[in-house]
Amino acid sequence: MRRCSLVTLSALSVSSPACAEVADKEPALGSMWGLAVALIAVALVLEALRPRLGLLVVPFGLFVAWGTHAELSDPYVGPAILRELGKRYVWSSYASVAAGLLGPILVVVLAHLKRQRQQP
């Protein structure tokens, strides 16, 4: 009995390589799209307060875009993401990043055009 316990304990204490997947470390698509919507909403609120203040959100969008692109184009992580999560995840990631980056810019441009139309 004691020998069996010793073998079991030694087998448990031997470190084994981690077989963790890449997919469980990636953000969910819902959270990525939620961030894009949040950036657009913040840009709308800031633009309502003062003209062109919505552009303050663009650096955050650039930061998210840079991080997402760096991870998806990484020579080791990128193919693993594609293999585990598929093309739909990659395309949706890029689309959400584009929406979070271009959405605030579009908010500012449309607000500027609206202000120009309202002036006599």
N, C-alpha and C positions, 0 to 999 in steps of 0.2 A: 504494500500500500504506500509506504513511504517513497519507494523508488518510482512509482507511478506519479505521485505528486511532484517529485523532483523533475521528472521528464516533462510533465505538463507545464510546470512553472518555467523551466528553461525554454520550452517551445514558445511560450507566450512572451518571454522577455527578449527574444531575438527580434531585432528590428527587420521589418520587411519593407520593400519599396512601396511607396504610396501609389495606389491605383486610382487616384482622384481624377475625375473628369474635368474638362475645361468648362463644360456647360453650367455646372453648378456655381461657378465663380463669375459668370456673366450676368449683367442686369436683365431683368425680364423686359419684354417688349412693352408691356403696359407701363412700366416705370419710365422707360425711355420716351414713350409718347406723352406720358404725364408731364415729364420735364419740359418737353417742347411746348405743350399747352401752357404750362406755368410761365415759361419765358415770354410767350406771346401775351398772356394776360398781364404780366408785370409791365411789358412794353405799352400795352393799352392804357393802363393806369398812369404810368409816368407821362405818356403823351397827352393824356387829359389834363395833367397838372401843368405842364409847360411844353411848348413846342420843342421838338427834337430831343427831349429828355429820354424818350424811349430808346434812343441809340445806346444808352448806358448798359442795356442788356446784351448788346452784340458781343462784347468781350467774353461774357459767360458762354454764349453760344459757340464762339470760336474755340474756347477751351474744351468744351464738350466734344466739338467736332474733331479737334486735334487728337484728343484721347481715344475717341472711338475709332478714328482712322488708323491711329498708331497700333491699336490692338488688333483690328481686323486685317491689317496688312502685314503684321509681324510674320516672319517666315516660319515660325514654329507654332505660334498660337493661332494664327489665321486659318491655316488648313484644318486644325483640330476643331475650331469653331464651325467651319463649313461642314466638316464631316459629322459632327455631333448635332448641330442645330439646323443645318441646311441653308440653302440659298435664300429661302423666305426670311430667315432671321437676319442675314447679312443685308439684304435689300431693305428690309424694314428698318434696320438700324440706321443705314445711310439716309433713308427717307425721313426718319424722325429727327435726325441731326440737321438735315437740310431745312426741315420745317422750323426747328428751334433757332436756326441761324437766319434764315431768310424771312421768317414770319415777323420778327420785330422790325426789320428793315422795311418790309411791306407796310406795316402799321404806320411807321413814320412817313413814308412816301404818300400813302393814301390820306393821312391826316393833313399833310402839307397841301396836297391837291384840293382837299375839301376847303381848307382855309382860303386858298387862292380864289376858288369859285365863289365864296361868300363875300369877298371884298368887292366893293363897287368899282 
